[in-house]
Amino acid sequence: MSIVVTGATGHLGRLVVEQLLEKVPAERITAVVRTPEKAADLAGRGVRIAVADYNAPETFDGLFAAGDRVLLISGNEFDKGRVQQHRVVIDAAEAAGVALLAYTSAPGSLTAALADDHRGTEEALLASGLPYTLLRNGWYHENYTEQLAPVLEHGAVVQAAGEGRISSASRADYAAAAVAVLTGEGHENRTYELGGDQAWGFAEFAAEVSRQTGKEIDYRPVSVEEYQGILAGAGLPGPLAAILAGVDASIEKGELVVDSGDLSRLTGRPTTPLADSVAAALEG
Ligand SMILES: NC(=O)c1ccc[n+]([C@@H]2O[C@H](COP(=O)([O-])OP(=O)(O)OC[C@H]3O[C@@H](n4cnc5c(N)ncnc54)[C@H](OP(=O)(O)O)[C@@H]3O)[C@@H](O)[C@H]2O)c1
């Protein structure tokens, strides 16, 4: 019986595997990756590497075993039909009779188009009859703290979220929640709404960056249309720019405020303050 993590060479997947290695022997962990070269360090530490692609169902044949606990990390190929991709993993897990399939979803309150694939995957997972855990991850701090270069260049945080607030947390916090579910008991058929302990708005984010850099940084709220144009102008494909601008509209409506307390309850500690992630990004 293994703990199997898909998307293991992504940002979140790497953190999950790192944190699993602190809790269970390496030989009990399987990292599912597309490119084994990217996982050479994990293989070197004794983690089993399985090569598979959500776009190629046959690559999942025989990958799972009865009793495995599986974390399906949602993919990032927005243009390739992510529900069908995720269904490939669910079908293989069902055929093998895994003990648990945990899926990294999005908050139940999120109505932006970005959430459609997550709702579709949740439906497929529930229809499979597999024991499931829905990890409805809220936003990552890093969505913003890893995008500081244009903020520092222009002295402005430009978003289309008005006074909306977000309860984000660090990726490491969400990884810890996944590890708690994969290594703990009693998480079958549960849905967790995961978010940071403190919600914040973009004016506060700008003030925090300002405080830590000593530079004057303001929040410049723009319309959703203007923001979409800015993202497209920065080189994002049109459909992706529309999806991301739609998220800001949801933030303004309060859809990314998650106040369930599930994240700190699952991990047993407070979530990482936004200021810590800003500091880490500035150091990095
Ligand atoms: N909550 C949030 O704020 C937030 C923000 C961004 C994304 N997300 C979602 O959460 C997921 C994890 O976040 P992240 O930061 O770890 O994203 P990430 O670094 O982009 O990782 C995505 C992972 O999915 C894997 N993947 C993509 N397409 C695949 C395919 N066809 N077959 C197999 N694996 C595939 C990638 O494999 P490779 O390593 O080979 O590229 C990568 O490991 C994202 O994919 C996205 O769905 C959430």
The ligand as an SDF file (V2000), in Angstrom:
LIG
                    3D

 48 52  0  0  0  0  0  0  0  0999 V2000
   -5.1100   27.5400   -5.2620 N   0  0  0  0  0  0  0  0  0  0  0  0
   -4.3850   28.3310   -6.0390 C   0  0  0  0  0  0  0  0  0  0  0  0
   -4.1060   29.4990   -5.7480 O   0  0  0  0  0  0  0  0  0  0  0  0
   -3.8340   27.7720   -7.3170 C   0  0  0  0  0  0  0  0  0  0  0  0
   -2.9880   28.5550   -8.1030 C   0  0  0  0  0  0  0  0  0  0  0  0
   -2.4720   28.0080   -9.2720 C   0  0  0  0  0  0  0  0  0  0  0  0
   -2.8240   26.7200   -9.6340 C   0  0  0  0  0  0  0  0  0  0  0  0
   -3.6580   25.9920   -8.8440 N   0  0  0  0  0  0  0  0  0  0  0  0
   -4.0690   24.6000   -9.1720 C   0  0  0  0  0  0  0  0  0  0  0  0
   -3.3710   23.7350   -8.2880 O   0  0  0  0  0  0  0  0  0  0  0  0
   -2.5060   22.8660   -9.0210 C   0  0  0  0  0  0  0  0  0  0  0  0
   -1.2090   22.6940   -8.2550 C   0  0  0  0  0  0  0  0  0  0  0  0
   -0.5960   23.9580   -8.0690 O   0  0  0  0  0  0  0  0  0  0  0  0
    0.9310   24.1320   -8.3830 P   0  0  0  0  0  0  0  0  0  0  0  0
    1.3180   25.4730   -7.8730 O   0  0  0  0  0  0  0  0  0  0  0  0
    1.6830   22.9340   -7.9490 O   0  0  0  0  0  0  0  0  0  0  0  0
    0.9080   24.1620   -9.9830 O   0  0  0  0  0  0  0  0  0  0  0  0
    2.0990   23.7520  -10.9700 P   0  0  0  0  0  0  0  0  0  0  0  0
    3.4200   24.0120  -10.3470 O   0  0  0  0  0  0  0  0  0  0  0  0
    1.7760   24.3710  -12.2780 O   0  0  0  0  0  0  0  0  0  0  0  0
    1.9450   22.1590  -11.0710 O   0  0  0  0  0  0  0  0  0  0  0  0
    1.0280   21.5210  -11.9040 C   0  0  0  0  0  0  0  0  0  0  0  0
    1.3900   20.0390  -11.9000 C   0  0  0  0  0  0  0  0  0  0  0  0
    0.4560   19.3580  -12.7460 O   0  0  0  0  0  0  0  0  0  0  0  0
    1.2120   18.4920  -13.5770 C   0  0  0  0  0  0  0  0  0  0  0  0
    0.5100   18.2610  -14.8240 N   0  0  0  0  0  0  0  0  0  0  0  0
   -0.0120   19.1840  -15.6580 C   0  0  0  0  0  0  0  0  0  0  0  0
   -0.5310   18.5860  -16.7480 N   0  0  0  0  0  0  0  0  0  0  0  0
   -0.3110   17.2590  -16.5850 C   0  0  0  0  0  0  0  0  0  0  0  0
   -0.5760   16.1160  -17.3740 C   0  0  0  0  0  0  0  0  0  0  0  0
   -1.1820   16.2270  -18.5830 N   0  0  0  0  0  0  0  0  0  0  0  0
   -0.2400   14.8940  -16.9190 N   0  0  0  0  0  0  0  0  0  0  0  0
    0.3820   14.7670  -15.7200 C   0  0  0  0  0  0  0  0  0  0  0  0
    0.6850   15.8110  -14.9240 N   0  0  0  0  0  0  0  0  0  0  0  0
    0.3500   17.0380  -15.3640 C   0  0  0  0  0  0  0  0  0  0  0  0
    2.5120   19.2460  -13.8390 C   0  0  0  0  0  0  0  0  0  0  0  0
    3.5090   18.3590  -14.3140 O   0  0  0  0  0  0  0  0  0  0  0  0
    4.9890   18.8810  -14.7010 P   0  0  0  0  0  0  0  0  0  0  0  0
    5.7110   19.0170  -13.3890 O   0  0  0  0  0  0  0  0  0  0  0  0
    5.5100   17.7930  -15.5650 O   0  0  0  0  0  0  0  0  0  0  0  0
    4.8160   20.1890  -15.4020 O   0  0  0  0  0  0  0  0  0  0  0  0
    2.8020   19.7990  -12.4620 C   0  0  0  0  0  0  0  0  0  0  0  0
    3.4490   18.8250  -11.6860 O   0  0  0  0  0  0  0  0  0  0  0  0
   -2.3500   23.5360  -10.3970 C   0  0  0  0  0  0  0  0  0  0  0  0
   -2.0600   22.5950  -11.3950 O   0  0  0  0  0  0  0  0  0  0  0  0
   -3.7110   24.1760  -10.5790 C   0  0  0  0  0  0  0  0  0  0  0  0
   -4.6800   23.2450  -11.0010 O   0  0  0  0  0  0  0  0  0  0  0  0
   -4.1560   26.4830   -7.6960 C   0  0  0  0  0  0  0  0  0  0  0  0
  1  2  1  0
  2  3  2  0
  2  4  1  0
  4  5  1  0
  4 48  2  0
  5  6  2  0
  6  7  1  0
  7  8  2  0
  8  9  1  0
  8 48  1  0
  9 10  1  0
  9 46  1  0
 10 11  1  0
 11 12  1  0
 11 44  1  0
 12 13  1  0
 13 14  1  0
 14 15  2  0
 14 16  1  0
 14 17  1  0
 17 18  1  0
 18 19  2  0
 18 20  1  0
 18 21  1  0
 21 22  1  0
 22 23  1  0
 23 24  1  0
 23 42  1  0
 24 25  1  0
 25 26  1  0
 25 36  1  0
 26 27  1  0
 26 35  1  0
 27 28  2  0
 28 29  1  0
 29 30  1  0
 29 35  2  0
 30 31  1  0
 30 32  2  0
 32 33  1  0
 33 34  2  0
 34 35  1  0
 36 37  1  0
 36 42  1  0
 37 38  1  0
 38 39  2  0
 38 40  1  0
 38 41  1  0
 42 43  1  0
 44 45  1  0
 44 46  1  0
 46 47  1  0
M  CHG  2   8   1  16  -1
M  END
$$$$
